[in-house]
Every structure is written in C-alpha cells, then in structure tokens.
Amino acid sequence: MLTPSPDVASPLLDKRDWIAGLEKGLSIIETFDEAHPRLTASQAGERCGLTRTAARRYLLTLMHLGYVASDGKLFWLTPRVMRLGQSYLESARLPRIVQPFLQRLTAGTQEISYVSVLDGVDIVYVARNGSNRTMNTGFVLGARVPAQVTAGGMLLIGLQGEQAVDHWLAHHDLQTFTSHTITNKERMRLEMARIRAQEWAISEQQLDLAYRGVAVPLRDRKGELIAALSVSMPMQQESAHDAVARVLPLLRETAQAMRNLI
C-alpha cells in the first residue's frame, strides 16, 4: 500500500481517541476539487458519505470559521484553507533543511529545483528554488500534481517496489494530459522497473509540452526514502541524453550531501 508521505506516521489509534467529527470536517474540505469547486450541501454529503443535513451542519460550521463561503445554496472554499498547508510548510523540518541545498543546485544547473513528497496518488512540492531565467515557470510551492506525470512522482512510486507498483496500477487509472503522457499500464510498469534499476527518473512532456524533469531519491542516513529531489527545464534543443548528463551528477551530489541531515 502506498503511504501518503514519509514524514506522516499512521499508528493504530484506540477507538476512544478517535474524533469522528474532525474526520468528517476534513472530508468536507477535501471533497472540493478542480472538478467540483462549488457544491450544494447534498452534493458535498454524497461525495463524502454524509447525509445532506449532516453535511450542511459541517459546511455552516466551516463557514463560521472562515474556511467556506456560500451564496445560500452553493458552498465553496475560501483562501483561509491555504493556512492549513502553509502551517505544514512553515513548521515541517524537511523544507527548511533542504532550501540551502536547492539554492546551490539551482545555481549549478540554472534550472528550477524541487523537493517533493508522495501523498496518495499525487506528489506535493514542499520546497522550491528557481533560477532567474525560469523563475516564473514551474510548480508553485505546495502544488499538488498527479505522480504519474512527474519525474519525482514516478520515482517515489517506482522505488517502493514491484508489489507497490502493481497495487498502484491496479487501483489507479492513468490520466491523459498530453499526447506524450504514458497511459498504457504495461508501459508504465516497464518504466517503473527501469527507474528501480537505475535509481533516477526522467519525465518528458507528460504534463506540459516541451518540458522535462529529472529526479533522484532523497534518503536519510538510514537509507530510508524520504522524498524526491528534482529539476525541471524547458526541452528546447537539448536532447534527453545531454540533459541527464548535465544535471544528474549535480542531483546525486546534492542528495548525498543532505543524507546525514534529514
């Protein structure tokens, strides 16, 4: 089973300590997404397994707290929800530790550098540093992206082993984003095997045309997989072989330098 994130523990919880209301409130927040930015109480309840009455009570409570707004019929999230993610970015140890190393990686490659962690079937970018020529492109800090279309995401899934990859492919439909996106599961399985064998990943035009990413694993001193370290770049006239030869040594060197600190 794929784990959400390496720094999120999931211990067994005594039923006496379980707060069902908190779970339901968070599920209401998570029910909003790109395809469902505005929902009625009935729709929200249906999407998270609650009755209309219960969903409406949670939505009204969240509205009172400032996390949800409404026009009387439809509900939607407010920017205050971003405080939840920002709290992680400001309090977590990993984003703070890696930032100086990302600055050096960006200076050496002249590309945007990232650290990302796995959260379900997505990756979340928890640290970022951009070069001058690409400062206004790429993923913003905290962005959530399908793992299947990024070098870091494929790396984090692939390195969990063949059984985890099989489980992921069996329970996840590969989406199409460009004409180059890998949507064939057997081809993706072969790509994951290649990633495991070489311990690095490359993604080309999987999410955006004319962009590629290269990623290596970020491990702690015990060798545990913590995150993915990657760079993203416009493809331009540079071949994949030349791009990998240019950035992979610096990526590996940076990951090794961080190993005893995370």
Helices and strands as residue ranges (DSSP letters): G 15-17, H 20-30, H 41-48, H 52-65, E 68-70, E 75-77, G 79-81, H 82-91, H 93-109, E 112-119, E 122-129, G 132-134, E 144-146, G 147-149, H 151-158, H 162-171, H 185-198, E 201-204, E 211-219, E 225-234, H 240-258
